[in-house]
Amino acid sequence: MNVILYSVSNCPFCTEMRDFLKSEGISFKEVDLAKTTKEDAIGLIDKIPADSDLAVPMIDIDGQLLYGAGPENKDFIKCKVKGDGEACNRV
């Protein structure tokens, strides 16, 4: 499972999602959008639907983008990445 967290350093919701991923033992790559490389930026832009707003944190799970650090995204991540049955029942 490939998990990428797109964030910026001064974003409290990004910190919340980073801490969540770490606490769940989920391996992830973090891309700070303020310091990103051209290659990472192009890869991200290609994934974002044209009618979508750019907001952080964004979490890419095998090409599927999630926006925000809300409980519904945390349940989805636990379901998809960890196979957590209780979390799957909530999504």
C-alpha positions in Angstrom: 0.0 0.0 0.0 1.4 3.4 -1.1 0.4 6.3 1.2 1.5 9.9 0.6 0.6 12.8 2.9 0.6 16.1 1.2 1.0 18.9 3.8 2.4 22.2 4.7 4.4 22.8 7.9 2.2 25.4 9.6 -1.1 23.4 9.1 -2.6 22.0 12.3 -4.8 19.6 10.4 -1.7 18.3 8.6 0.0 17.7 12.0 -3.1 15.9 13.2 -3.1 13.6 10.2 0.7 13.0 10.4 0.3 12.1 14.1 -2.6 9.8 13.3 -0.7 7.9 10.6 2.3 7.5 13.0 0.1 6.4 15.9 -1.5 3.7 13.7 1.9 2.5 12.5 1.1 3.3 8.9 4.1 3.9 6.7 3.8 7.0 4.6 5.8 9.5 2.5 5.3 13.1 3.4 5.5 15.8 0.8 5.6 19.4 2.1 3.9 21.4 -0.7 5.9 24.5 0.3 9.1 22.7 -0.3 8.1 20.2 -3.0 10.1 19.2 -6.0 8.8 19.9 -9.5 8.3 16.1 -10.0 6.1 15.7 -6.9 4.1 18.8 -7.8 3.4 17.6 -11.3 2.4 14.2 -10.0 0.0 15.7 -7.5 -1.6 18.1 -10.0 -2.3 15.2 -12.4 -4.3 13.5 -9.6 -6.5 16.4 -8.6 -9.8 16.7 -10.4 -10.2 20.0 -12.3 -13.3 21.0 -10.3 -11.6 20.4 -7.0 -10.1 22.9 -4.5 -6.6 22.5 -3.3 -6.6 22.0 0.4 -4.4 20.3 2.9 -3.9 17.7 4.2 -4.3 15.5 1.2 -3.7 11.8 1.6 -3.0 9.7 -1.5 -3.7 5.9 -0.9 -2.6 4.1 -4.0 -3.9 6.9 -6.2 -7.1 7.7 -4.4 -7.1 11.2 -2.9 -8.7 12.1 0.4 -9.0 15.7 1.7 -8.8 16.6 5.3 -8.1 15.0 8.7 -11.7 14.3 9.7 -12.8 11.1 11.4 -14.4 9.7 8.2 -11.0 9.9 6.5 -9.3 8.3 9.5 -11.8 5.4 9.4 -11.3 5.0 5.6 -7.5 4.9 6.1 -7.7 2.3 8.9 -10.1 0.3 6.7 -8.2 0.5 3.5 -4.6 0.3 4.8 -5.0 -1.8 7.9 -8.1 -3.9 7.1 -9.7 -2.7 10.4 -13.2 -4.2 10.3 -14.7 -1.8 12.8 -13.5 1.2 10.8 -14.8 -0.4 7.6 -18.3 -0.6 9.1 -18.2 3.1 9.7 -17.3 4.1 6.2 
